[in-house]
Every structure is written in C-alpha cells, then in structure tokens.
Amino acid sequence: MFKLCAPVGINVSYHASTGYKFKDRKPSLEFLEKLVKEFGVNLNWLFADEGEMFNPKTINFEQTKKDLLDEVRKMLKDEGIVK
C-alpha cells in the first residue's frame, strides 16, 4: 500500500500499512481524505464493502468529506474514544 500512495504525496510507512492490512491500526482522517481526493475511492466500498471501488470522475468532495467525517466519528464512538 505504501508504494502505491507515495507518488501522490501520501506518506505511509510499512509499519502503518501492515497495521491497516491486519486491522491493528486505523488510518488517519488525512490519509482517508487523500485516498478519496487522489484515487477517487468510494467510501461506501471502503467502509461497508458496498458499491464500486472508485467513484465516478465527478466527485462531490464536500459531501464525501461530510460522509468521511461522519464515518470517523462513528468509528471513534464504536471504539469508546468519544461519546
């Protein structure tokens, strides 16, 4: 994963990428935002395994950003980090 991300300015160490792969670690909001912006990754696919892997070329980034923030908040609540 880290080799794929480096050319577009997403700095991911080997340790971090293996943590994501084995679910020992959760990606940062900045990392997820860059996946959406640079690769057009579909958040529904990423978080829920629904739909296509990539969004169409026309992405409503403001809605995507809102959806991403909502999903991150949900994950933080599920982990008991925030109420």
All heavy atoms as an XYZ file, in Angstrom:
679
protein
N       0.824     -1.193      0.000
C       0.000      0.000      0.000
C       0.869      1.258      0.000
O       0.572      2.209     -0.676
C      -0.937      0.005      1.198
C      -1.780      1.256      1.271
S      -2.806      1.435      2.750
C      -3.882      0.060      2.604
N       1.949      1.257      0.797
C       2.734      2.472      0.919
C       3.404      2.838     -0.398
O       3.562      4.004     -0.704
C       3.752      2.383      2.064
C       4.814      1.349      1.896
C       6.053      1.709      1.436
C       4.575      0.026      2.224
C       7.044      0.759      1.294
C       5.558     -0.916      2.085
C       6.799     -0.561      1.607
N       3.762      1.864     -1.247
C       4.361      2.163     -2.539
C       3.342      2.797     -3.475
O       3.674      3.648     -4.281
C       4.941      0.907     -3.171
C       6.189      0.430     -2.483
C       6.754     -0.784     -3.155
C       7.992     -1.250     -2.428
N       8.573     -2.442     -3.031
N       2.108      2.381     -3.397
C       1.036      2.941     -4.217
C       0.765      4.386     -3.843
O       0.528      5.227     -4.696
C      -0.234      2.108     -4.033
C      -1.511      2.636     -4.680
C      -1.398      2.533     -6.194
C      -2.704      1.841     -4.194
N       0.814      4.700     -2.560
C       0.441      6.022     -2.075
C       1.542      7.068     -2.229
O       1.254      8.239     -2.403
C       0.031      5.937     -0.609
S      -1.431      4.923     -0.342
N       2.792      6.668     -2.153
C       3.904      7.617     -2.162
C       3.914      8.558     -3.369
O       4.151      9.751     -3.200
C       5.225      6.871     -2.053
N       3.653      8.095     -4.592
C       3.714      9.007     -5.732
C       2.726     10.169     -5.689
O       2.921     11.172     -6.355
C       3.423      8.111     -6.935
C       3.731      6.742     -6.476
C       3.439      6.727     -5.000
N       1.663     10.051     -4.917
C       0.681     11.139     -4.851
C       0.768     11.905     -3.539
O      -0.132     12.652     -3.184
C      -0.766     10.632     -5.085
C      -0.933     10.177     -6.517
C      -1.136      9.553     -4.094
N       1.851     11.723     -2.806
C       2.070     12.517     -1.605
C       1.433     11.977     -0.348
O       1.256     12.685      0.626
N       1.054     10.728     -0.354
C       0.500     10.119      0.847
C       1.627      9.322      1.495
O       2.061      8.300      0.969
C      -0.696      9.199      0.526
C      -1.803      9.989     -0.164
C      -1.217      8.546      1.796
C      -2.964      9.145     -0.630
N       2.123      9.812      2.600
C       3.238      9.149      3.277
C       2.715      8.102      4.245
O       2.091      8.429      5.245
C       4.085     10.177      4.025
C       4.705     11.173      3.075
O       5.209     10.793      2.029
N       4.648     12.433      3.427
N       2.966      6.851      3.925
C       2.525      5.740      4.761
C       3.724      4.825      4.975
O       4.312      4.330      4.018
C       1.390      4.942      4.089
C       0.953      3.783      4.953
C       0.217      5.836      3.787
N       4.082      4.607      6.210
C       5.202      3.717      6.499
C       4.780      2.269      6.299
O       3.591      1.936      6.281
C       5.675      3.919      7.937
O       4.700      3.434      8.841
N       5.768      1.411      6.186
C       5.496     -0.015      6.072
C       4.737     -0.505      7.301
O       3.774     -1.260      7.195
C       6.809     -0.791      5.902
C       6.604     -2.281      5.879
C       6.144     -2.905      4.712
C       6.844     -3.055      7.000
C       5.930     -4.268      4.683
C       6.632     -4.419      6.976
C       6.183     -5.028      5.816
O       5.959     -6.372      5.799
N       5.161     -0.057      8.468
C       4.509     -0.444      9.723
C       3.023     -0.049      9.716
O       2.163     -0.846     10.080
C       5.229      0.198     10.905
C       4.602     -0.101     12.227
N       4.688     -1.341     12.821
C       3.867      0.672     13.057
C       4.026     -1.311     13.965
N       3.523     -0.104     14.132
N       2.747      1.190      9.301
C       1.356      1.656      9.260
C       0.535      0.855      8.260
O      -0.589      0.446      8.558
C       1.297      3.137      8.918
N       1.098      0.623      7.073
C       0.324     -0.085      6.045
C       0.017     -1.523      6.468
O      -1.071     -2.022      6.210
C       1.048     -0.064      4.698
O       2.247     -0.789      4.743
N       0.950     -2.192      7.148
C       0.646     -3.542      7.618
C      -0.364     -3.501      8.762
O      -1.184     -4.403      8.889
C       1.918     -4.298      8.061
O       2.595     -3.545      9.052
C       2.828     -4.567      6.887
N      -0.329     -2.447      9.564
C      -1.335     -2.284     10.615
C      -2.731     -2.140     10.040
O      -3.702     -2.692     10.562
N      -2.856     -1.383      8.932
C      -4.160     -1.237      8.273
C      -4.603     -2.590      7.725
O      -5.764     -2.984      7.848
C      -4.101     -0.242      7.122
C      -3.644      1.147      7.485
C      -2.992      1.942      6.553
C      -3.850      1.675      8.758
C      -2.577      3.215      6.872
C      -3.429      2.946      9.083
C      -2.789      3.717      8.135
O      -2.364      4.973      8.441
N      -3.667     -3.292      7.111
C      -3.987     -4.579      6.489
C      -4.499     -5.592      7.513
O      -5.466     -6.301      7.256
C      -2.746     -5.121      5.789
C      -2.962     -6.442      5.089
C      -1.708     -6.892      4.378
C      -1.906     -8.216      3.696
N      -0.710     -8.662      3.009
N      -3.865     -5.650      8.657
C      -4.239     -6.630      9.665
C      -5.174     -6.057     10.729
O      -5.427     -6.679     11.741
C      -2.988     -7.234     10.301
C      -2.184     -8.024      9.314
C      -0.993     -7.528      8.828
C      -2.643     -9.239      8.845
C      -0.244     -8.249      7.893
C      -1.905     -9.971      7.917
C      -0.709     -9.462      7.433
N      -5.679     -4.849     10.499
C      -6.670     -4.185     11.358
C      -6.168     -3.931     12.777
O      -6.938     -3.854     13.706
C      -7.983     -4.962     11.360
C      -8.582     -5.057      9.973
C      -9.895     -5.750      9.955
C     -10.401     -5.790      8.522
N     -11.626     -6.474      8.371
N      -4.846     -3.791     12.914
C      -4.261     -3.422     14.201
C      -4.245     -1.913     14.373
O      -3.982     -1.409     15.451
C      -2.812     -3.927     14.309
C      -2.723     -5.439     14.273
O      -3.685     -6.092     14.701
O      -1.694     -5.953     13.816
N      -4.496     -1.208     13.296
C      -4.348      0.240     13.279
C      -5.415      0.837     12.369
O      -5.798      0.228     11.387
C      -2.948      0.539     12.750
C      -2.594      1.944     12.663
C      -1.183      2.070     12.089
N      -0.822      3.459     12.168
C       0.340      3.905     12.550
N       1.291      3.074     12.853
N       0.580      5.182     12.614
N      -5.868      2.041     12.705
C      -6.853      2.735     11.868
C      -6.190      3.919     11.175
O      -5.398      4.632     11.782
C      -8.025      3.208     12.722
C      -8.814      2.043     13.242
C     -10.057      2.444     13.926
C     -10.768      1.165     14.302
N     -11.655      1.263     15.359
N      -6.527      4.138      9.903
C      -5.918      5.248      9.171
C      -6.397      6.598      9.687
O      -7.502      6.729     10.203
C      -6.367      5.019      7.732
C      -7.556      4.149      7.827
C      -7.435      3.356      9.083
N      -5.554      7.605      9.525
C      -5.905      8.965      9.939
C      -6.918      9.570      8.973
O      -7.067      9.121      7.833
C      -4.655      9.844      9.979
O      -4.190     10.070      8.659
N      -7.568     10.612      9.421
C      -8.503     11.338      8.570
C      -7.779     11.898      7.349
O      -8.305     11.835      6.236
C      -9.168     12.460      9.370
C     -10.168     13.321      8.624
C     -11.299     12.483      8.055
C     -10.735     14.381      9.554
N      -6.561     12.410      7.536
C      -5.781     12.954      6.419
C      -5.519     11.869      5.371
O      -5.655     12.106      4.178
C      -4.462     13.520      6.926
C      -3.595     14.062      5.819
C      -2.219     14.500      6.311
O      -1.817     14.127      7.422
O      -1.560     15.213      5.551
N      -5.155     10.683      5.813
C      -4.902      9.576      4.898
C      -6.157      9.228      4.100
O      -6.121      9.085      2.880
C      -4.407      8.363      5.684
C      -4.207      7.144      4.841
C      -3.067      7.008      4.065
C      -5.150      6.132      4.816
C      -2.875      5.882      3.285
C      -4.961      5.005      4.041
C      -3.823      4.877      3.272
N      -7.280      9.105      4.791
C      -8.539      8.768      4.116
C      -8.963      9.859      3.139
O      -9.434      9.571      2.036
C      -9.633      8.527      5.151
C      -9.420      7.316      6.052
C     -10.460      7.300      7.162
C      -9.441      6.030      5.261
N      -8.783     11.115      3.533
C      -9.126     12.229      2.652
C      -8.305     12.174      1.372
O      -8.831     12.375      0.276
C      -8.896     13.548      3.392
C      -9.304     14.763      2.594
C      -9.128     16.054      3.380
O      -8.195     16.139      4.210
O      -9.915     16.972      3.148
N      -7.024     11.867      1.491
C      -6.183     11.777      0.299
C      -6.575     10.596     -0.578
O      -6.513     10.685     -1.810
C      -4.715     11.710      0.680
C      -4.197     13.048      1.144
C      -2.710     13.023      1.387
C      -2.231     14.407      1.787
N      -0.768     14.448      1.899
N      -6.988      9.494      0.025
C      -7.467      8.367     -0.783
C      -8.656      8.777     -1.639
O      -8.752      8.426     -2.810
C      -7.874      7.190      0.107
C      -6.778      6.340      0.701
C      -7.384      5.232      1.555
C      -5.893      5.740     -0.369
N      -9.554      9.538     -1.037
C     -10.738      9.992     -1.767
C     -10.344     10.993     -2.847
O     -10.757     10.865     -3.998
C     -11.779     10.597     -0.798
C     -12.899     11.268     -1.558
C     -12.329      9.528      0.122
N      -9.545     11.984     -2.485
C      -9.177     13.042     -3.437
C      -8.280     12.530     -4.563
O      -8.511     12.834     -5.726
C      -8.439     14.175     -2.718
C      -9.310     15.101     -1.942
C      -8.446     16.098     -1.193
C      -8.738     17.494     -1.624
N      -7.982     18.473     -0.839
N      -7.257     11.796     -4.212
C      -6.260     11.398     -5.201
C      -6.644     10.158     -5.998
O      -6.301     10.033     -7.162
C      -4.906     11.170     -4.525
C      -4.361     12.388     -3.829
C      -4.044     13.536     -4.768
O      -3.746     13.303     -5.962
O      -4.116     14.686     -4.305
N      -7.324      9.224     -5.351
C      -7.657      7.974     -6.018
C      -9.129      7.839     -6.352
O      -9.512      6.909     -7.054
C      -7.251      6.781     -5.145
C      -5.771      6.640     -4.969
C      -5.193      6.895     -3.749
C      -4.961      6.258     -6.022
C      -3.830      6.758     -3.569
C      -3.603      6.117     -5.850
C      -3.025      6.371     -4.621
N      -9.978      8.715     -5.801
C     -11.409      8.618     -6.065
C     -12.040      7.395     -5.417
O     -13.000      6.832     -5.923
N     -11.487      6.976     -4.280
C     -12.003      5.795     -3.591
C     -13.413      6.070     -3.067
O     -13.694      7.121     -2.513
C     -11.061      5.392     -2.429
C     -11.671      4.291     -1.585
C      -9.708      4.964     -2.974
N     -14.285      5.123     -3.263
C     -15.670      5.201     -2.813
C     -15.716      4.815     -1.333
O     -15.335      3.705     -0.956
C     -16.499      4.236     -3.658
C     -17.934      4.153     -3.247
O     -18.338      4.623     -2.184
N     -18.733      3.531     -4.096
N     -16.167      5.713     -0.481
C     -16.199      5.444      0.954
C     -17.148      4.314      1.324
O     -16.890      3.572      2.264
C     -16.568      6.709      1.734
C     -15.521      7.813      1.699
C     -16.021      9.033      2.455
C     -14.212      7.330      2.281
N     -18.235      4.168      0.595
C     -19.145      3.044      0.859
C     -18.424      1.719      0.630
O     -18.595      0.776      1.386
C     -20.392      3.119     -0.015
C     -21.320      4.211      0.412
O     -21.368      4.570      1.573
N     -22.059      4.759     -0.531
N     -17.628      1.655     -0.412
C     -16.863      0.449     -0.687
C     -15.812      0.230      0.409
O     -15.656     -0.873      0.925
C     -16.179      0.550     -2.051
C     -15.248     -0.584     -2.313
C     -15.580     -1.826     -2.784
C     -13.843     -0.595     -2.080
N     -14.451     -2.606     -2.853
C     -13.364     -1.870     -2.433
C     -12.935      0.345     -1.616
C     -12.028     -2.227     -2.337
C     -11.599     -0.001     -1.517
C     -11.162     -1.282     -1.875
N     -15.126      1.302      0.782
C     -14.043      1.203      1.746
C     -14.534      0.763      3.124
O     -13.951     -0.112      3.747
C     -13.318      2.551      1.859
C     -12.077      2.587      2.728
C     -10.990      1.687      2.163
C     -11.559      4.020      2.829
N     -15.634      1.358      3.596
C     -16.101      1.081      4.955
C     -17.131     -0.037      5.045
O     -17.211     -0.723      6.054
C     -16.680      2.345      5.597
C     -15.633      3.365      5.923
C     -15.591      4.569      5.246
C     -14.688      3.120      6.897
C     -14.629      5.513      5.543
C     -13.716      4.047      7.196
C     -13.685      5.251      6.518
N     -17.939     -0.202      3.998
C     -19.043     -1.162      4.095
C     -18.995     -2.260      3.031
O     -19.880     -3.107      2.984
C     -20.375     -0.417      3.990
N     -17.966     -2.211      2.159
C     -17.843     -3.183      1.080
C     -19.090     -3.199      0.206
O     -19.579     -4.233     -0.196
C     -17.549     -4.577      1.640
C     -16.980     -5.511      0.581
O     -16.409     -5.011     -0.410
O     -17.128     -6.739      0.731
N     -19.611     -1.989     -0.070
C     -20.796     -1.841     -0.920
C     -20.457     -0.941     -2.101
O     -19.745      0.042     -1.949
C     -21.943     -1.208     -0.139
C     -22.449     -2.064      0.996
C     -23.515     -1.378      1.829
O     -23.862     -0.225      1.537
O     -23.983     -2.006      2.787
N     -20.990     -1.267     -3.252
C     -20.786     -0.440     -4.432
C     -19.436     -0.687     -5.095
O     -18.731     -1.647     -4.792
N     -19.097      0.218     -6.008
C     -17.852      0.117     -6.759
C     -16.682      0.653     -5.940
O     -16.860      1.495     -5.065
C     -17.964      0.919     -8.056
C     -19.054      0.428     -8.986
C     -18.792     -0.983     -9.481
O     -17.628     -1.298     -9.795
O     -19.753     -1.770     -9.542
N     -15.483      0.183     -6.246
C     -14.291      0.619     -5.516
C     -14.030      2.119     -5.720
O     -13.622      2.808     -4.787
C     -13.070     -0.165     -5.984
C     -11.800      0.200     -5.236
S     -10.306     -0.612     -5.857
C     -10.638     -2.307     -5.511
N     -14.260      2.612     -6.930
C     -13.984      4.008     -7.232
C     -15.244      4.770     -7.593
O     -16.149      4.216     -8.224
C     -12.976      4.112     -8.383
C     -11.666      3.471     -8.069
C     -11.349      2.218     -8.566
C     -10.753      4.101     -7.242
C     -10.140      1.609     -8.262
C      -9.543      3.508     -6.927
C      -9.238      2.253     -7.443
N     -15.280      6.028     -7.190
C     -16.381      6.921     -7.552
C     -16.223      7.344     -9.001
O     -15.116      7.342     -9.537
C     -16.355      8.183     -6.676
C     -16.827      7.907     -5.269
O     -17.784      7.183     -5.057
N     -16.142      8.491     -4.307
N     -17.311      7.765     -9.618
C     -17.183      8.342    -10.954
C     -16.269      9.568    -10.903
O     -15.993     10.108     -9.839
C     -18.613      8.760    -11.312
C     -19.492      8.052    -10.350
C     -18.669      7.748     -9.138
N     -15.804     10.003    -12.043
C     -14.874     11.144    -12.102
C     -15.417     12.390    -11.420
O     -14.655     13.181    -10.891
C     -14.515     11.446    -13.552
C     -13.772     10.317    -14.199
C     -12.550     10.804    -14.863
C     -11.877      9.621    -15.514
N     -10.507      9.535    -15.271
N     -16.705     12.580    -11.445
C     -17.277     13.762    -10.789
C     -17.617     13.418     -9.351
O     -18.588     12.726     -9.072
C     -18.548     14.253    -11.525
O     -19.451     13.151    -11.603
C     -18.225     14.745    -12.918
N     -16.805     13.887     -8.440
C     -16.981     13.607     -7.019
C     -17.427     14.882     -6.320
O     -16.822     15.936     -6.484
C     -15.663     13.123     -6.390
C     -15.217     11.819     -7.042
C     -15.800     12.953     -4.893
C     -13.840     11.384     -6.630
N     -18.490     14.790     -5.563
C     -18.915     15.902     -4.730
C     -18.089     15.813     -3.449
O     -18.471     15.155     -2.498
C     -20.414     15.816     -4.437
C     -20.898     16.937     -3.551
O     -20.105     17.662     -2.948
N     -22.196     17.083     -3.457
N     -16.933     16.482     -3.451
C     -15.998     16.312     -2.350
C     -16.564     16.814     -1.025
O     -16.290     16.225      0.014
C     -14.658     16.986     -2.637
C     -13.664     16.687     -1.566
C     -13.133     15.419     -1.430
C     -13.293     17.658     -0.668
C     -12.242     15.125     -0.419
C     -12.400     17.372      0.348
C     -11.871     16.103      0.466
N     -17.347     17.862     -1.048
C     -17.901     18.358      0.218
C     -18.796     17.304      0.869
O     -18.726     17.084      2.072
C     -18.667     19.675      0.013
C     -17.754     20.855     -0.258
C     -16.665     21.032      0.798
O     -16.972     20.986      2.004
O     -15.500     21.205      0.418
N     -19.615     16.630      0.062
C     -20.456     15.564      0.616
C     -19.591     14.389      1.051
O     -19.821     13.802      2.097
C     -21.502     15.101     -0.409
C     -22.449     14.050      0.124
C     -23.267     14.526      1.314
O     -23.762     15.638      1.335
N     -23.413     13.686      2.327
N     -18.593     14.055      0.247
C     -17.689     12.963      0.593
C     -16.965     13.259      1.900
O     -16.827     12.386      2.755
C     -16.669     12.734     -0.541
O     -17.380     12.474     -1.739
C     -15.762     11.569     -0.245
N     -16.514     14.497      2.063
C     -15.828     14.899      3.286
C     -16.767     14.769      4.488
O     -16.378     14.251      5.538
C     -15.334     16.333      3.150
C     -14.482     16.822      4.274
C     -13.944     18.214      3.957
C     -13.114     18.768      5.070
N     -12.604     20.102      4.757
N     -18.015     15.194      4.313
C     -19.003     15.074      5.386
C     -19.233     13.601      5.728
O     -19.231     13.220      6.898
C     -20.320     15.728      4.988
C     -21.400     15.647      6.066
C     -22.748     16.046      5.526
C     -23.852     15.867      6.529
N     -23.963     14.503      7.088
N     -19.390     12.781      4.701
C     -19.596     11.350      4.924
C     -18.399     10.732      5.642
O     -18.559      9.920      6.543
C     -19.826     10.625      3.600
C     -21.122     11.027      2.920
O     -22.000     11.629      3.584
O     -21.252     10.746      1.712
N     -17.214     11.126      5.236
C     -15.999     10.620      5.854
C     -15.928     11.011      7.323
O     -15.654     10.179      8.186
C     -14.776     11.147      5.104
C     -13.417     10.778      5.663
C     -13.237      9.267      5.688
C     -12.318     11.423      4.835
N     -16.199     12.265      7.606
C     -16.177     12.729      8.993
C     -17.226     12.005      9.826
O     -16.961     11.614     10.969
C     -16.389     14.242      9.059
C     -15.220     15.089      8.553
C     -15.635     16.555      8.459
C     -14.014     14.928      9.443
N     -18.409     11.794      9.249
C     -19.454     11.047      9.955
C     -18.993      9.621     10.263
O     -19.221      9.110     11.356
C     -20.750     11.002      9.139
C     -21.446     12.349      9.049
O     -21.111     13.266      9.836
O     -22.328     12.485      8.174
N     -18.345      8.996      9.302
C     -17.871      7.625      9.500
C     -16.759      7.571     10.552
O     -16.731      6.666     11.385
C     -17.373      7.031      8.176
C     -17.036      5.569      8.250
C     -18.206      4.676      8.618
O     -19.346      4.962      8.210
O     -17.982      3.674      9.313
N     -15.859      8.540     10.527
C     -14.790      8.584     11.521
C     -15.377      8.787     12.913
O     -14.973      8.117     13.875
C     -13.754      9.682     11.181
C     -12.803      9.913     12.336
C     -12.990      9.302      9.919
N     -16.339      9.685     13.032
C     -16.994      9.896     14.333
C     -17.653      8.609     14.827
O     -17.564      8.262     16.001
C     -18.024     11.019     14.231
C     -17.409     12.382     14.158
C     -18.478     13.480     14.176
N     -17.862     14.747     13.870
C     -18.003     15.414     12.738
N     -18.784     14.954     11.782
N     -17.385     16.563     12.545
N     -18.301      7.887     13.917
C     -18.944      6.623     14.281
C     -17.903      5.619     14.766
O     -18.100      4.945     15.785
C     -19.712      6.058     13.093
C     -20.438      4.760     13.398
C     -21.095      4.195     12.150
C     -21.767      2.881     12.409
N     -20.914      1.841     12.951
N     -16.777      5.537     14.056
C     -15.722      4.603     14.469
C     -15.175      4.972     15.841
O     -14.946      4.097     16.675
C     -14.580      4.600     13.433
C     -14.940      3.889     12.154
S     -13.679      3.766     10.852
C     -12.309      4.692     11.400
N     -14.980      6.258     16.087
C     -14.470      6.704     17.390
C     -15.465      6.385     18.504
O     -15.072      5.962     19.590
C     -14.158      8.205     17.367
C     -12.988      8.614     16.480
C     -12.906     10.130     16.390
C     -11.683      8.041     16.995
N     -16.759      6.556     18.223
C     -17.783      6.195     19.204
C     -17.804      4.695     19.447
O     -17.873      4.240     20.593
C     -19.162      6.669     18.746
C     -19.371      8.153     18.907
C     -20.775      8.545     18.448
C     -20.959     10.046     18.565
N     -22.281     10.470     18.101
N     -17.745      3.921     18.377
C     -17.756      2.460     18.500
C     -16.574      1.956     19.314
O     -16.688      0.958     20.023
C     -17.736      1.799     17.123
C     -19.033      1.987     16.348
O     -20.034      2.456     16.946
O     -19.044      1.685     15.140
N     -15.447      2.649     19.221
C     -14.255      2.254     19.968
C     -14.250      2.803     21.382
O     -13.349      2.531     22.157
C     -12.995      2.731     19.232
C     -12.755      2.045     17.909
C     -12.455      0.563     18.053
O     -11.729      0.192     18.993
O     -12.952     -0.221     17.237
N     -15.253      3.632     21.723
C     -15.331      4.207     23.053
C     -14.369      5.351     23.292
O     -14.123      5.737     24.433
N     -13.822      5.917     22.212
C     -12.871      7.022     22.346
C     -13.588      8.324     22.612
O     -13.102      9.162     23.364
C     -11.989      7.108     21.079
C     -11.166      5.814     20.951
C     -11.084      8.334     21.107
C     -10.449      5.647     19.652
N     -14.752      8.504     21.991
C     -15.588      9.680     22.236
C     -17.005      9.212     22.542
O     -17.389      8.099     22.215
C     -15.594     10.666     21.048
C     -14.223     11.229     20.774
C     -16.162     10.017     19.812
N     -17.760     10.109     23.173
C     -19.158      9.764     23.486
C     -20.101     10.303     22.453
O     -19.878     11.183     21.765
C     -19.527     10.327     24.861
C     -18.769      9.626     25.949
C     -19.185     10.162     27.283
C     -18.415      9.435     28.380
N     -18.823      9.824     29.698
